Amino acid sequence: MRKVLPWASAVAMLLGISRPCLAQKPKPLLTASFSGYDELMKDVGLIGKLADFPLAEILEGYFQQQEEYRNLAPFIDRKKP
């Protein structure tokens, strides 16, 4: 019985500590903005050009393959930030 009590109390403490407080709301870790889709892809293309790698073309091809992008594409304004 003496060996069970310390183990049980250690497990209970670990389970109590690992649960986040439900009253606290998570804060955003990072907020990012950019000047628009076309400008972003132009910058990505420049980075790819410096690395001698067609990064912008690969990303565009990836986006075209994604079903979510095809559903959202008519609603994306490529000029607005």
Biopython code that builds the backbone (N, CA, C, O; Angstrom):
import numpy as np
from Bio.PDB.StructureBuilder import StructureBuilder

atoms = [
    (1, "MET", "N", (0.822, -1.203, 0.000)),
    (1, "MET", "CA", (0.000, 0.000, 0.000)),
    (1, "MET", "C", (0.862, 1.262, 0.000)),
    (1, "MET", "O", (0.488, 2.279, -0.585)),
    (2, "ARG", "N", (2.002, 1.187, 0.652)),
    (2, "ARG", "CA", (2.853, 2.365, 0.737)),
    (2, "ARG", "C", (3.440, 2.731, -0.628)),
    (2, "ARG", "O", (3.680, 3.912, -0.882)),
    (3, "LYS", "N", (3.674, 1.775, -1.502)),
    (3, "LYS", "CA", (4.251, 2.060, -2.814)),
    (3, "LYS", "C", (3.200, 2.537, -3.804)),
    (3, "LYS", "O", (3.537, 3.229, -4.765)),
    (4, "VAL", "N", (1.962, 2.193, -3.603)),
    (4, "VAL", "CA", (0.900, 2.582, -4.518)),
    (4, "VAL", "C", (0.524, 4.050, -4.344)),
    (4, "VAL", "O", (0.237, 4.733, -5.327)),
    (5, "LEU", "N", (0.522, 4.532, -3.137)),
    (5, "LEU", "CA", (0.096, 5.902, -2.864)),
    (5, "LEU", "C", (0.976, 6.948, -3.562)),
    (5, "LEU", "O", (0.428, 7.868, -4.170)),
    (6, "PRO", "N", (2.311, 6.854, -3.506)),
    (6, "PRO", "CA", (3.110, 7.867, -4.228)),
    (6, "PRO", "C", (2.904, 7.818, -5.738)),
    (6, "PRO", "O", (2.861, 8.861, -6.391)),
    (7, "TRP", "N", (2.775, 6.616, -6.300)),
    (7, "TRP", "CA", (2.545, 6.504, -7.735)),
    (7, "TRP", "C", (1.199, 7.080, -8.125)),
    (7, "TRP", "O", (1.093, 7.791, -9.124)),
    (8, "ALA", "N", (0.179, 6.783, -7.355)),
    (8, "ALA", "CA", (-1.162, 7.289, -7.655)),
    (8, "ALA", "C", (-1.200, 8.808, -7.536)),
    (8, "ALA", "O", (-1.829, 9.479, -8.355)),
    (9, "SER", "N", (-0.536, 9.351, -6.529)),
    (9, "SER", "CA", (-0.539, 10.808, -6.386)),
    (9, "SER", "C", (0.270, 11.471, -7.501)),
    (9, "SER", "O", (-0.095, 12.554, -7.959)),
    (10, "ALA", "N", (1.362, 10.841, -7.948)),
    (10, "ALA", "CA", (2.151, 11.404, -9.050)),
    (10, "ALA", "C", (1.345, 11.404, -10.343)),
    (10, "ALA", "O", (1.369, 12.386, -11.085)),
    (11, "VAL", "N", (0.640, 10.330, -10.620)),
    (11, "VAL", "CA", (-0.196, 10.254, -11.826)),
    (11, "VAL", "C", (-1.314, 11.281, -11.760)),
    (11, "VAL", "O", (-1.603, 11.944, -12.756)),
    (12, "ALA", "N", (-1.940, 11.422, -10.609)),
    (12, "ALA", "CA", (-3.028, 12.399, -10.451)),
    (12, "ALA", "C", (-2.506, 13.820, -10.656)),
    (12, "ALA", "O", (-3.188, 14.650, -11.258)),
    (13, "MET", "N", (-1.301, 14.103, -10.161)),
    (13, "MET", "CA", (-0.728, 15.440, -10.340)),
    (13, "MET", "C", (-0.406, 15.700, -11.811)),
    (13, "MET", "O", (-0.667, 16.791, -12.318)),
    (14, "LEU", "N", (0.158, 14.708, -12.498)),
    (14, "LEU", "CA", (0.475, 14.888, -13.914)),
    (14, "LEU", "C", (-0.765, 15.083, -14.760)),
    (14, "LEU", "O", (-0.767, 15.904, -15.678)),
    (15, "LEU", "N", (-1.808, 14.349, -14.468)),
    (15, "LEU", "CA", (-3.045, 14.511, -15.226)),
    (15, "LEU", "C", (-3.684, 15.861, -14.951)),
    (15, "LEU", "O", (-4.274, 16.458, -15.852)),
    (16, "GLY", "N", (-3.580, 16.340, -13.758)),
    (16, "GLY", "CA", (-4.140, 17.644, -13.413)),
    (16, "GLY", "C", (-3.372, 18.785, -14.030)),
    (16, "GLY", "O", (-3.963, 19.794, -14.415)),
    (17, "ILE", "N", (-2.061, 18.645, -14.131)),
    (17, "ILE", "CA", (-1.230, 19.713, -14.680)),
    (17, "ILE", "C", (-1.343, 19.775, -16.200)),
    (17, "ILE", "O", (-1.310, 20.863, -16.774)),
    (18, "SER", "N", (-1.475, 18.640, -16.852)),
    (18, "SER", "CA", (-1.443, 18.615, -18.309)),
    (18, "SER", "C", (-2.716, 19.151, -18.956)),
    (18, "SER", "O", (-2.686, 19.520, -20.130)),
    (19, "ARG", "N", (-3.807, 19.205, -18.248)),
    (19, "ARG", "CA", (-5.051, 19.733, -18.826)),
    (19, "ARG", "C", (-5.028, 21.248, -18.829)),
    (19, "ARG", "O", (-4.720, 21.844, -17.797)),
    (20, "PRO", "N", (-5.336, 21.895, -19.929)),
    (20, "PRO", "CA", (-5.391, 23.359, -19.936)),
    (20, "PRO", "C", (-6.648, 23.850, -19.225)),
    (20, "PRO", "O", (-7.661, 23.154, -19.153)),
    (21, "CYS", "N", (-6.553, 25.033, -18.719)),
    (21, "CYS", "CA", (-7.706, 25.635, -18.057)),
    (21, "CYS", "C", (-8.757, 25.968, -19.117)),
    (21, "CYS", "O", (-8.452, 26.627, -20.111)),
    (22, "LEU", "N", (-9.962, 25.525, -18.909)),
    (22, "LEU", "CA", (-11.014, 25.725, -19.900)),
    (22, "LEU", "C", (-11.500, 27.168, -19.959)),
    (22, "LEU", "O", (-12.120, 27.570, -20.944)),
    (23, "ALA", "N", (-11.229, 27.950, -18.917)),
    (23, "ALA", "CA", (-11.685, 29.331, -18.901)),
    (23, "ALA", "C", (-10.801, 30.226, -19.774)),
    (23, "ALA", "O", (-11.236, 31.298, -20.193)),
    (24, "GLN", "N", (-9.569, 29.798, -20.051)),
    (24, "GLN", "CA", (-8.675, 30.608, -20.863)),
    (24, "GLN", "C", (-8.906, 30.327, -22.340)),
    (24, "GLN", "O", (-9.026, 29.175, -22.757)),
    (25, "LYS", "N", (-8.964, 31.392, -23.118)),
    (25, "LYS", "CA", (-9.098, 31.253, -24.569)),
    (25, "LYS", "C", (-7.714, 31.348, -25.187)),
    (25, "LYS", "O", (-6.886, 32.141, -24.738)),
    (26, "PRO", "N", (-7.457, 30.549, -26.211)),
    (26, "PRO", "CA", (-6.131, 30.621, -26.838)),
    (26, "PRO", "C", (-5.921, 31.951, -27.546)),
    (26, "PRO", "O", (-6.837, 32.499, -28.159)),
    (27, "LYS", "N", (-4.703, 32.455, -27.452)),
    (27, "LYS", "CA", (-4.337, 33.702, -28.109)),
    (27, "LYS", "C", (-3.676, 33.371, -29.448)),
    (27, "LYS", "O", (-3.002, 32.347, -29.565)),
    (28, "PRO", "N", (-3.860, 34.217, -30.446)),
    (28, "PRO", "CA", (-3.198, 33.947, -31.731)),
    (28, "PRO", "C", (-1.682, 34.029, -31.570)),
    (28, "PRO", "O", (-1.156, 34.936, -30.925)),
    (29, "LEU", "N", (-1.008, 33.076, -32.163)),
    (29, "LEU", "CA", (0.441, 33.032, -32.082)),
    (29, "LEU", "C", (1.081, 33.933, -33.126)),
    (29, "LEU", "O", (2.105, 34.567, -32.872)),
    (30, "LEU", "N", (0.467, 33.982, -34.301)),
    (30, "LEU", "CA", (1.048, 34.740, -35.402)),
    (30, "LEU", "C", (-0.072, 35.292, -36.280)),
    (30, "LEU", "O", (-1.036, 34.592, -36.591)),
    (31, "THR", "N", (0.067, 36.522, -36.663)),
    (31, "THR", "CA", (-0.842, 37.125, -37.628)),
    (31, "THR", "C", (0.003, 37.616, -38.795)),
    (31, "THR", "O", (0.938, 38.396, -38.615)),
    (32, "ALA", "N", (-0.330, 37.158, -39.971)),
    (32, "ALA", "CA", (0.448, 37.533, -41.148)),
    (32, "ALA", "C", (-0.471, 38.187, -42.170)),
    (32, "ALA", "O", (-1.639, 37.820, -42.298)),
    (33, "SER", "N", (0.062, 39.146, -42.883)),
    (33, "SER", "CA", (-0.679, 39.767, -43.975)),
    (33, "SER", "C", (0.292, 39.990, -45.130)),
    (33, "SER", "O", (1.504, 40.084, -44.934)),
    (34, "PHE", "N", (-0.257, 40.073, -46.322)),
    (34, "PHE", "CA", (0.555, 40.329, -47.495)),
    (34, "PHE", "C", (-0.221, 41.208, -48.438)),
    (34, "PHE", "O", (-1.424, 41.407, -48.268)),
    (35, "SER", "N", (0.461, 41.736, -49.434)),
    (35, "SER", "CA", (-0.113, 42.779, -50.271)),
    (35, "SER", "C", (-1.049, 42.278, -51.356)),
    (35, "SER", "O", (-1.535, 43.084, -52.149)),
    (36, "GLY", "N", (-1.312, 41.025, -51.423)),
    (36, "GLY", "CA", (-2.214, 40.462, -52.417)),
    (36, "GLY", "C", (-1.631, 39.178, -52.980)),
    (36, "GLY", "O", (-0.428, 38.934, -52.891)),
    (37, "TYR", "N", (-2.489, 38.374, -53.552)),
    (37, "TYR", "CA", (-2.070, 37.073, -54.063)),
    (37, "TYR", "C", (-1.048, 37.213, -55.188)),
    (37, "TYR", "O", (-0.042, 36.504, -55.210)),
    (38, "ASP", "N", (-1.306, 38.119, -56.113)),
    (38, "ASP", "CA", (-0.382, 38.293, -57.241)),
    (38, "ASP", "C", (0.989, 38.774, -56.772)),
    (38, "ASP", "O", (2.017, 38.290, -57.246)),
    (39, "GLU", "N", (1.001, 39.719, -55.850)),
    (39, "GLU", "CA", (2.272, 40.223, -55.317)),
    (39, "GLU", "C", (3.003, 39.139, -54.537)),
    (39, "GLU", "O", (4.225, 39.024, -54.627)),
    (40, "LEU", "N", (2.265, 38.347, -53.776)),
    (40, "LEU", "CA", (2.881, 37.255, -53.027)),
    (40, "LEU", "C", (3.510, 36.233, -53.965)),
    (40, "LEU", "O", (4.635, 35.789, -53.736)),
    (41, "MET", "N", (2.785, 35.856, -55.025)),
    (41, "MET", "CA", (3.322, 34.881, -55.964)),
    (41, "MET", "C", (4.511, 35.451, -56.744)),
    (41, "MET", "O", (5.411, 34.710, -57.137)),
    (42, "LYS", "N", (4.511, 36.766, -56.964)),
    (42, "LYS", "CA", (5.656, 37.396, -57.618)),
    (42, "LYS", "C", (6.890, 37.303, -56.708)),
    (42, "LYS", "O", (7.993, 37.028, -57.180)),
    (43, "ASP", "N", (6.696, 37.533, -55.401)),
    (43, "ASP", "CA", (7.797, 37.415, -54.455)),
    (43, "ASP", "C", (8.283, 35.973, -54.329)),
    (43, "ASP", "O", (9.486, 35.727, -54.244)),
    (44, "VAL", "N", (7.352, 35.025, -54.315)),
    (44, "VAL", "CA", (7.724, 33.617, -54.261)),
    (44, "VAL", "C", (8.490, 33.234, -55.527)),
    (44, "VAL", "O", (9.454, 32.470, -55.466)),
    (45, "GLY", "N", (8.066, 33.759, -56.659)),
    (45, "GLY", "CA", (8.770, 33.509, -57.906)),
    (45, "GLY", "C", (10.186, 34.060, -57.880)),
    (45, "GLY", "O", (11.104, 33.442, -58.419)),
    (46, "LEU", "N", (10.372, 35.229, -57.252)),
    (46, "LEU", "CA", (11.702, 35.812, -57.137)),
    (46, "LEU", "C", (12.599, 34.940, -56.255)),
    (46, "LEU", "O", (13.767, 34.719, -56.572)),
    (47, "ILE", "N", (12.046, 34.452, -55.153)),
    (47, "ILE", "CA", (12.818, 33.559, -54.277)),
    (47, "ILE", "C", (13.182, 32.286, -55.031)),
    (47, "ILE", "O", (14.308, 31.802, -54.923)),
    (48, "GLY", "N", (12.242, 31.745, -55.788)),
    (48, "GLY", "CA", (12.532, 30.561, -56.581)),
    (48, "GLY", "C", (13.571, 30.819, -57.653)),
    (48, "GLY", "O", (14.399, 29.957, -57.949)),
    (49, "LYS", "N", (13.526, 32.010, -58.235)),
    (49, "LYS", "CA", (14.514, 32.369, -59.264)),
    (49, "LYS", "C", (15.907, 32.462, -58.654)),
    (49, "LYS", "O", (16.883, 32.020, -59.260)),
    (50, "LEU", "N", (16.002, 33.036, -57.452)),
    (50, "LEU", "CA", (17.297, 33.130, -56.781)),
    (50, "LEU", "C", (17.836, 31.752, -56.425)),
    (50, "LEU", "O", (19.048, 31.534, -56.435)),
    (51, "ALA", "N", (16.935, 30.817, -56.111)),
    (51, "ALA", "CA", (17.353, 29.455, -55.762)),
    (51, "ALA", "C", (17.449, 28.561, -56.988)),
    (51, "ALA", "O", (17.787, 27.383, -56.868)),
    (52, "ASP", "N", (17.155, 29.104, -58.167)),
    (52, "ASP", "CA", (17.151, 28.334, -59.418)),
    (52, "ASP", "C", (16.197, 27.139, -59.307)),
    (52, "ASP", "O", (16.550, 26.003, -59.625)),
    (53, "PHE", "N", (14.968, 27.438, -58.842)),
    (53, "PHE", "CA", (13.946, 26.420, -58.611)),
    (53, "PHE", "C", (12.591, 27.038, -58.926)),
    (53, "PHE", "O", (12.298, 28.116, -58.409)),
    (54, "PRO", "N", (11.748, 26.415, -59.745)),
    (54, "PRO", "CA", (10.465, 27.022, -60.141)),
    (54, "PRO", "C", (9.403, 26.918, -59.033)),
    (54, "PRO", "O", (8.404, 26.215, -59.177)),
    (55, "LEU", "N", (9.641, 27.628, -57.936)),
    (55, "LEU", "CA", (8.783, 27.523, -56.758)),
    (55, "LEU", "C", (7.368, 28.029, -57.016)),
    (55, "LEU", "O", (6.408, 27.383, -56.597)),
    (56, "ALA", "N", (7.212, 29.155, -57.685)),
    (56, "ALA", "CA", (5.883, 29.726, -57.930)),
    (56, "ALA", "C", (5.048, 28.805, -58.813)),
    (56, "ALA", "O", (3.853, 28.630, -58.571)),
    (57, "GLU", "N", (5.665, 28.218, -59.831)),
    (57, "GLU", "CA", (4.931, 27.321, -60.724)),
    (57, "GLU", "C", (4.503, 26.047, -59.998)),
    (57, "GLU", "O", (3.410, 25.530, -60.229)),
    (58, "ILE", "N", (5.362, 25.551, -59.129)),
    (58, "ILE", "CA", (5.021, 24.348, -58.364)),
    (58, "ILE", "C", (3.871, 24.637, -57.407)),
    (58, "ILE", "O", (2.957, 23.824, -57.270)),
    (59, "LEU", "N", (3.912, 25.789, -56.746)),
    (59, "LEU", "CA", (2.821, 26.150, -55.829)),
    (59, "LEU", "C", (1.504, 26.339, -56.576)),
    (59, "LEU", "O", (0.456, 25.884, -56.118)),
    (60, "GLU", "N", (1.557, 27.002, -57.710)),
    (60, "GLU", "CA", (0.334, 27.190, -58.504)),
    (60, "GLU", "C", (-0.246, 25.845, -58.929)),
    (60, "GLU", "O", (-1.459, 25.647, -58.857)),
    (61, "GLY", "N", (0.597, 24.926, -59.366)),
    (61, "GLY", "CA", (0.132, 23.588, -59.739)),
    (61, "GLY", "C", (-0.470, 22.850, -58.560)),
    (61, "GLY", "O", (-1.472, 22.148, -58.702)),
    (62, "TYR", "N", (0.145, 23.009, -57.393)),
    (62, "TYR", "CA", (-0.385, 22.371, -56.186)),
    (62, "TYR", "C", (-1.753, 22.948, -55.835)),
    (62, "TYR", "O", (-2.681, 22.207, -55.510)),
    (63, "PHE", "N", (-1.874, 24.269, -55.902)),
    (63, "PHE", "CA", (-3.158, 24.899, -55.583)),
    (63, "PHE", "C", (-4.246, 24.457, -56.555)),
    (63, "PHE", "O", (-5.387, 24.240, -56.147)),
    (64, "GLN", "N", (-3.914, 24.325, -57.807)),
    (64, "GLN", "CA", (-4.903, 23.922, -58.799)),
    (64, "GLN", "C", (-5.402, 22.499, -58.564)),
    (64, "GLN", "O", (-6.539, 22.176, -58.907)),
    (65, "GLN", "N", (-4.563, 21.653, -57.983)),
    (65, "GLN", "CA", (-4.953, 20.271, -57.717)),
    (65, "GLN", "C", (-5.863, 20.139, -56.499)),
    (65, "GLN", "O", (-6.589, 19.151, -56.381)),
    (66, "GLN", "N", (-5.838, 21.108, -55.600)),
    (66, "GLN", "CA", (-6.593, 21.004, -54.359)),
    (66, "GLN", "C", (-8.067, 21.353, -54.589)),
    (66, "GLN", "O", (-8.387, 22.377, -55.193)),
    (67, "GLU", "N", (-8.930, 20.510, -54.112)),
    (67, "GLU", "CA", (-10.369, 20.703, -54.271)),
    (67, "GLU", "C", (-10.843, 21.968, -53.547)),
    (67, "GLU", "O", (-11.712, 22.680, -54.051)),
    (68, "GLU", "N", (-10.280, 22.249, -52.377)),
    (68, "GLU", "CA", (-10.700, 23.433, -51.616)),
    (68, "GLU", "C", (-10.378, 24.710, -52.385)),
    (68, "GLU", "O", (-11.159, 25.661, -52.377)),
    (69, "TYR", "N", (-9.225, 24.727, -53.047)),
    (69, "TYR", "CA", (-8.834, 25.908, -53.805)),
    (69, "TYR", "C", (-9.766, 26.114, -54.990)),
    (69, "TYR", "O", (-10.144, 27.244, -55.301)),
    (70, "ARG", "N", (-10.132, 25.032, -55.644)),
    (70, "ARG", "CA", (-11.033, 25.166, -56.796)),
    (70, "ARG", "C", (-12.398, 25.691, -56.367)),
    (70, "ARG", "O", (-13.055, 26.403, -57.127)),
    (71, "ASN", "N", (-12.829, 25.346, -55.160)),
    (71, "ASN", "CA", (-14.106, 25.853, -54.665)),
    (71, "ASN", "C", (-14.008, 27.319, -54.261)),
    (71, "ASN", "O", (-14.979, 28.064, -54.390)),
    (72, "LEU", "N", (-12.845, 27.737, -53.774)),
    (72, "LEU", "CA", (-12.686, 29.116, -53.312)),
    (72, "LEU", "C", (-12.174, 30.060, -54.393)),
    (72, "LEU", "O", (-12.303, 31.276, -54.251)),
    (73, "ALA", "N", (-11.605, 29.539, -55.452)),
    (73, "ALA", "CA", (-10.976, 30.372, -56.481)),
    (73, "ALA", "C", (-11.881, 31.463, -57.037)),
    (73, "ALA", "O", (-11.400, 32.574, -57.255)),
    (74, "PRO", "N", (-13.180, 31.206, -57.282)),
    (74, "PRO", "CA", (-14.010, 32.304, -57.807)),
    (74, "PRO", "C", (-14.196, 33.454, -56.822)),
    (74, "PRO", "O", (-14.546, 34.562, -57.230)),
    (75, "PHE", "N", (-13.969, 33.208, -55.534)),
    (75, "PHE", "CA", (-14.188, 34.232, -54.519)),
    (75, "PHE", "C", (-12.924, 34.967, -54.114)),
    (75, "PHE", "O", (-12.988, 35.907, -53.321)),
    (76, "ILE", "N", (-11.780, 34.563, -54.638)),
    (76, "ILE", "CA", (-10.514, 35.193, -54.270)),
    (76, "ILE", "C", (-10.250, 36.352, -55.220)),
    (76, "ILE", "O", (-10.201, 36.183, -56.439)),
    (77, "ASP", "N", (-10.079, 37.538, -54.629)),
    (77, "ASP", "CA", (-9.694, 38.704, -55.411)),
    (77, "ASP", "C", (-8.177, 38.802, -55.357)),
    (77, "ASP", "O", (-7.605, 39.102, -54.308)),
    (78, "ARG", "N", (-7.529, 38.551, -56.484)),
    (78, "ARG", "CA", (-6.078, 38.453, -56.510)),
    (78, "ARG", "C", (-5.381, 39.800, -56.363)),
    (78, "ARG", "O", (-4.172, 39.834, -56.139)),
    (79, "LYS", "N", (-6.097, 40.897, -56.481)),
    (79, "LYS", "CA", (-5.468, 42.214, -56.407)),
    (79, "LYS", "C", (-5.508, 42.805, -55.008)),
    (79, "LYS", "O", (-4.629, 43.592, -54.654)),
    (80, "LYS", "N", (-6.504, 42.447, -54.200)),
    (80, "LYS", "CA", (-6.658, 43.041, -52.882)),
    (80, "LYS", "C", (-5.771, 42.377, -51.847)),
    (80, "LYS", "O", (-5.526, 41.173, -51.921)),
    (81, "PRO", "N", (-5.290, 43.141, -50.889)),
    (81, "PRO", "CA", (-4.505, 42.545, -49.799)),
    (81, "PRO", "C", (-5.381, 41.718, -48.869)),
    (81, "PRO", "O", (-4.884, 41.146, -47.899)),
]
sb = StructureBuilder()
sb.init_structure("model")
sb.init_model(0)
sb.init_chain("A")
sb.init_seg("    ")
for serial, (resi, resn, name, xyz) in enumerate(atoms, 1):
    if name == "N":
        sb.init_residue(resn, " ", resi, " ")
    sb.init_atom(name, np.array(xyz, "f"), 0.0, 1.0, " ", f" {name:<3s}", serial, name[0])
structure = sb.get_structure()
